Amino acid sequence: MNTLRESMNRLGSVIASVVENIGRIFKPNDDHYPATGVVPFTDDPNA
């Protein structure tokens, strides 16, 4: 009975860990990078 309880606790912690990591993957970005848009090429390609 004790090993069944330990197995269920371990399974629960594994499931919680997987759910937490999936949530971290799919959460909205919290990056605060400036929006650069398209940057035109201004150098001489033949130089």
N, C-alpha and C positions, 0 to 999 in steps of 0.2 A: 504494500500500500504506500509505503514511503517513497519507493522508487517511482511509482506512478505520479505522485505529487511532485517530485523533483523533475520528472520529465515534462509535466504540464507547465511547471514554472519556467523551465528552460525554453520550451516551445513558445510560451507567452513572451519571454524576453526577446527571442529571435524575431517573432512577428512584430513586436513593438519597434525593434531596431530597423527592420525592413521598411515599415511604414514611415518612420522618422526620416530615413534616408530618401525615400521616394518623395516625401513632402519637401525635403530640402532641394531636390533636383527640380521640382516643378513650381517652386515658389516664385513670385515676381522678382525681377531683378532689383537689387538695391544699389546698383552701380550709378555713380553720379558723374559720368563722363560727358564732356560737352558734345553736342551734336555738331559734327563737322560737315556733313553733307558731301557733295562731290567736290573734290579738289582738282582743279585743272592742272595739267602738266605744263609748266612754264619754262622748262630748261630747253636748251638747244640739243636735239637728239643727235646731231652730227658732230658735236664737240668732242 
